[in-house]
C-alpha cells in the first residue's frame, strides 16, 4: 500500500483513509459492493436449480471465492494494507493446502495399494442403500 | 497513558491492527482445517449429499444476507470513525450487533428444527461436521458481538476510535468464513 493512502493521527489512529481526498482519493462505494455481494448470493442460490453439477460447483464455490475477494479487498481494505499481511494470509492458506494434500488421499479414497478402509466402505454402502430405499428422510426413521 | 497497541508501529502497522491480522491468520488455520476435513470427507462419502438435503437453504441464504449486511454496517462504522464521528460509528456498531443477533436467532430456530427431526451432532459424520463448523462460527459471532458492545461506549464519546476498525476486520473475517460455510453445508447437496 502507499503511504499516501494511509493516515496516522495524533492518537495513533492509523486508518486506511478511504474516501478522504488527503488520503489519496480512494473512495469505495460500500453500498455498491454490498449490492454486488447480494446479487452474487442470488446467483449462488439459483445455480443448483438448473440441476447441472458443474454449474452448481461454479455458482456455489466459484462465487464464494469472488464474494470473499470482494469482502477482503473492499471491506477489510487488504488492497491498502502492507504487502506482508497479504503474504501472511496467503501462507496460512497454503499451509491448509499442504494439510489437505497430505490427509485427503486417505480420506477421499476408501482403498489403495495394500490397504482398505473397510469401515468407511461399509458405512458408505449402508448409507447409500438406506437413502435409496427412502430411509433417513427423517432422523428417527433412519436409526 | 495510552496502551502500546495504539502508540507503537514498529512494523509500519499499528500494533493493535497487526495483532488482529495475526488472530485472523490463526483463525484461517482453525477454520481451514475444519473445512478442509469436511471437503475431503464430502468427496469421499457420497452419502453426505443426501444428509445435506435436510439443511434449510432458505435459512442459510437469509443468514448470508444478514451477515453481508452486517459487514456493510461494520465498514460504515469504520468510515464514521475515520471521520471522527463517534456517535455515528456507535450507531453502526449496534446495527452490526443487531445483524449478529438476527443471525443467531435464525440459527437457533434452524438447529431446534433439525434436532427435533433427529439430526443431532451424534447422528453421523455429516451432522458432526455441520454442528461443529456452524457452532464454532456462531461462537465467533457471539465473541464479536460482545467485543462490539464493550467498545461501543468509548467510541460514542470519540475515544479509542481505532478499535472500530479492529473489530470490523474480525467481523469481516467471520463473514468470509460464512461465505464458504454456506455453499458447503447448504448448497452442495
Interface residues (C-beta under 8 A of the other chain):
Chain A: X7 X8 X11 X12 X13 X14 X15 X16 X17 X18 X19 X20 X30 X31 X33 X34 X37 X38 X41 X44 X45 X47 X48 X56 X57 X60 X61 X63 X64 X67 X68 X71 X72 X74 X75 X76 X81 X82 X84 X85 X88 X89 X91 X92 X93 X95 X96 X99 X100 X103 X104 X107 X108 X109 X110 X120 X123 X124 X127 X128 X131 X136 X138 X139 X140 X141 X142 X143
Chain B: X2 X6 X7 X8 X9 X11 X12 X13 X14 X17 X21 X22 X24 X25 X26 X28 X29 X32 X33 X36 X37 X39 X40 X41 X43 X44 X45 X46 X47 X50 X51 X57 X61 X64 X65 X68 X69 X71 X72 X74 X75 X76 X78 X79 X81 X82 X117 X118 X119 X120 X123 X124 X161 X162 X165 X168 X169 X172 X173 X175 X176 X179 X180 X182 X183 X187 X188 X189
